[in-house]
């Protein structure tokens, strides 16, 4: 049923993979990893057109440059955005009530910090800022943490993505909702704020997996959550 629905635009709100500058708390992002998966370029093209036509912000993410997503795919996304004159926005800039503008919010997830750092020249060539959703901050080296600080100084956004990058739905099933919050969510937020980063504007669920129960719980400690198309409520 879900697979059939995903194939039909009528199953979804027009802005299911974009942010239309409203008060929604759950945001849905589409992955464009083309090495570890098959990027859906037709859907990406469609969503960028929606953003340009409706002054919304298309939401796209990937993971490890050169491993899960090719440098060519990243360049393709950046060029497609430029061709549509989309603004490159971070999640911290997506504020309800702000003057709507057509844009794209690109995110890179997990903890491939050295590989992310290697994108600086490519991003700068497009005057693009992105959001880094970081997991496993506790095990990052001093050099990696210094790179993250440089990325933040470049104007990129730093947001939490859990402590150990475990499947949230499975964790709640096995250990309970309170345990997930105490073990994975709250410490990941605290770690970044204690490192000097601003309070989070959004929490990205690992694998994009979530439920209404998880969304409601995390929204008590973060203003928004980000999920994948499979968990998208729209």
C-alpha positions as CSV (number, residue, x, y, z in Angstrom):
1,X,0.0,0.0,0.0
2,X,2.8,2.5,0.9
3,X,4.8,1.7,-2.2
4,X,1.7,2.3,-4.3
5,X,1.0,5.5,-2.5
6,X,4.5,6.8,-2.9
7,X,4.2,6.4,-6.6
8,X,1.1,8.6,-6.8
9,X,1.4,12.3,-6.2
10,X,-2.3,12.4,-5.2
11,X,-1.4,10.4,-2.1
12,X,0.5,13.4,-0.7
13,X,0.2,17.0,0.1
14,X,2.0,19.1,-2.5
15,X,4.5,20.1,0.1
16,X,5.2,16.7,1.6
17,X,8.9,17.0,0.8
18,X,9.2,20.8,1.1
19,X,8.6,23.5,3.7
20,X,5.9,26.0,2.8
21,X,6.8,28.5,5.6
22,X,3.9,27.3,7.8
23,X,3.8,26.1,11.4
24,X,4.3,22.4,10.7
25,X,6.6,20.6,13.2
26,X,7.4,17.5,11.2
27,X,9.5,18.0,8.1
28,X,10.0,15.3,5.5
29,X,13.3,15.1,3.5
30,X,14.2,13.0,0.5
31,X,17.6,11.3,0.3
32,X,19.7,11.8,-2.8
33,X,22.4,9.2,-2.1
34,X,23.2,7.6,-5.4
35,X,26.0,5.2,-4.5
36,X,24.5,3.3,-1.6
37,X,20.9,3.6,-3.0
38,X,19.2,4.8,-6.2
39,X,18.5,8.5,-6.1
40,X,15.0,9.3,-7.5
41,X,16.0,12.1,-9.8
42,X,12.5,12.5,-11.3
43,X,11.1,13.1,-7.8
44,X,13.9,15.4,-6.9
45,X,13.3,17.4,-10.1
46,X,9.6,17.6,-9.4
47,X,10.2,18.8,-5.8
48,X,12.6,21.5,-6.9
49,X,10.0,22.7,-9.4
50,X,7.4,22.8,-6.6
51,X,9.8,24.9,-4.5
52,X,10.4,27.3,-7.3
53,X,6.8,27.6,-8.3
54,X,5.3,28.0,-4.8
55,X,8.1,29.8,-2.9
56,X,8.7,26.7,-0.7
57,X,11.9,25.1,0.4
58,X,12.8,21.6,-1.0
59,X,14.2,19.3,1.6
60,X,17.0,16.9,0.5
61,X,19.7,15.0,2.4
62,X,22.6,12.6,1.9
63,X,25.3,11.0,4.0
64,X,28.9,10.3,3.2
65,X,30.5,12.1,0.2
66,X,32.3,9.6,-2.0
67,X,30.8,6.6,-0.2
68,X,27.0,6.9,-0.1
69,X,26.7,9.9,-2.4
70,X,28.9,10.8,-5.3
71,X,30.5,14.2,-5.6
72,X,28.8,14.4,-9.0
73,X,25.4,14.0,-7.4
74,X,26.1,16.8,-4.9
75,X,27.2,19.0,-7.8
76,X,24.0,18.0,-9.7
77,X,21.8,19.1,-6.8
78,X,23.7,22.4,-6.4
79,X,23.4,23.1,-10.2
80,X,19.7,22.1,-10.3
81,X,19.1,24.6,-7.5
82,X,21.1,27.3,-9.2
83,X,19.2,26.8,-12.4
84,X,15.9,27.5,-10.6
85,X,17.3,30.4,-8.6
86,X,16.6,28.6,-5.3
87,X,18.2,30.1,-2.2
88,X,20.4,27.8,-0.2
89,X,19.0,27.7,3.3
90,X,19.9,26.0,6.5
91,X,17.2,24.4,8.8
92,X,17.9,27.2,11.3
93,X,16.7,29.7,8.7
94,X,13.3,28.0,8.2
95,X,11.2,30.0,10.6
96,X,7.4,30.0,10.4
97,X,6.1,33.4,9.5
98,X,9.3,34.5,7.8
99,X,8.8,36.0,4.3
100,X,8.4,33.0,2.0
101,X,11.1,32.4,-0.5
102,X,11.9,29.6,-3.0
103,X,14.8,27.6,-1.6
104,X,16.5,24.3,-0.9
105,X,17.7,23.0,2.4
106,X,20.4,20.4,1.8
107,X,21.5,18.3,4.8
108,X,24.3,15.8,5.3
109,X,23.7,13.2,8.1
110,X,25.7,11.1,10.5
111,X,29.4,11.8,11.2
112,X,31.5,11.7,8.0
113,X,33.1,15.0,9.2
114,X,36.4,14.8,7.2
115,X,34.4,14.0,4.0
116,X,32.0,16.9,4.7
117,X,34.9,19.2,5.3
118,X,36.2,18.3,1.9
119,X,33.1,19.8,0.3
120,X,33.9,23.4,1.5
121,X,35.2,24.6,-1.9
122,X,32.4,23.0,-3.8
123,X,29.8,24.6,-1.5
124,X,31.5,27.9,-1.6
125,X,31.5,27.9,-5.4
126,X,27.7,27.9,-5.3
127,X,27.5,30.1,-2.2
128,X,25.7,27.3,-0.6
129,X,25.2,26.7,3.1
130,X,23.9,23.3,4.4
131,X,22.9,21.6,7.6
132,X,25.0,18.9,9.2
133,X,23.0,16.5,11.4
134,X,25.6,14.9,13.7
135,X,25.4,11.5,15.4
136,X,28.0,10.0,17.7
137,X,29.5,13.4,18.8
138,X,30.9,11.7,21.9
139,X,33.4,9.7,19.8
140,X,34.5,12.5,17.5
141,X,38.2,13.4,17.6
142,X,39.5,16.8,18.5
143,X,40.4,17.4,14.8
144,X,36.9,16.4,13.7
145,X,35.4,18.8,16.3
146,X,37.6,21.6,15.0
147,X,36.4,20.9,11.5
148,X,32.8,21.1,12.6
149,X,33.5,24.4,14.2
150,X,35.0,25.7,10.9
151,X,31.9,24.5,9.1
152,X,29.7,26.4,11.5
153,X,31.9,29.5,11.1
154,X,31.3,29.1,7.3
155,X,27.6,29.6,8.0
156,X,26.5,26.0,8.0
157,X,24.1,24.7,10.6
158,X,24.9,22.1,13.2
159,X,21.9,20.0,14.5
160,X,21.5,16.7,16.5
161,X,21.0,13.3,15.0
162,X,21.0,11.0,18.1
163,X,23.9,9.6,20.2
164,X,24.5,6.2,18.6
165,X,22.4,6.4,15.4
166,X,20.1,3.5,16.4
167,X,16.8,2.8,14.8
168,X,14.3,4.8,16.9
169,X,11.3,2.7,16.3
170,X,13.1,-0.5,17.1
171,X,14.7,1.1,20.2
172,X,11.3,2.2,21.6
173,X,9.9,-1.3,20.9
174,X,12.8,-3.0,22.8
175,X,13.4,-0.4,25.6
176,X,10.5,2.0,25.7
177,X,10.0,5.6,24.7
178,X,11.5,7.1,27.9
179,X,14.7,5.1,27.3
180,X,15.0,6.4,23.8
181,X,14.6,10.0,24.9
182,X,17.1,9.6,27.8
183,X,19.7,7.5,25.9
184,X,19.6,8.9,22.4
185,X,17.8,12.3,22.1
186,X,18.5,14.4,25.1
187,X,22.2,13.6,25.3
188,X,22.7,14.3,21.6
189,X,21.2,17.8,22.1
190,X,23.2,18.4,25.3
191,X,26.4,17.4,23.7
192,X,26.2,20.0,21.0
193,X,25.0,22.8,23.3
194,X,27.8,22.0,25.7
195,X,30.2,22.2,22.8
196,X,29.0,25.8,22.2
197,X,26.5,25.4,19.5
198,X,23.1,27.1,19.6
199,X,20.1,25.2,20.9
200,X,18.7,22.9,18.2
201,X,16.0,24.0,15.8
202,X,15.3,20.4,14.7
203,X,16.1,16.8,15.5
204,X,16.6,14.3,12.6
205,X,15.6,10.8,13.3
206,X,18.2,8.1,12.3
207,X,17.1,6.4,9.1
208,X,14.2,8.9,9.1
209,X,12.1,6.4,11.0
210,X,9.5,7.7,13.4
211,X,6.0,7.4,14.7
212,X,3.4,9.9,16.0
213,X,4.4,8.9,19.6
214,X,8.1,9.5,18.9
215,X,7.4,12.8,17.1
216,X,5.3,14.1,20.1
217,X,8.0,13.1,22.6
218,X,10.9,14.7,20.7
219,X,8.9,17.9,20.0
220,X,9.0,18.5,23.8
221,X,12.7,19.1,23.6
222,X,13.2,20.3,20.0
223,X,11.1,22.7,18.0
224,X,10.8,20.4,15.0
225,X,11.7,16.8,13.8
226,X,12.8,15.5,10.5
227,X,11.7,12.2,9.0
228,X,12.0,10.3,5.8
229,X,9.3,9.8,3.1
230,X,8.3,6.5,4.7
231,X,7.4,8.2,8.0
232,X,6.0,11.4,6.4
233,X,2.6,12.3,7.7
234,X,1.6,14.4,4.7
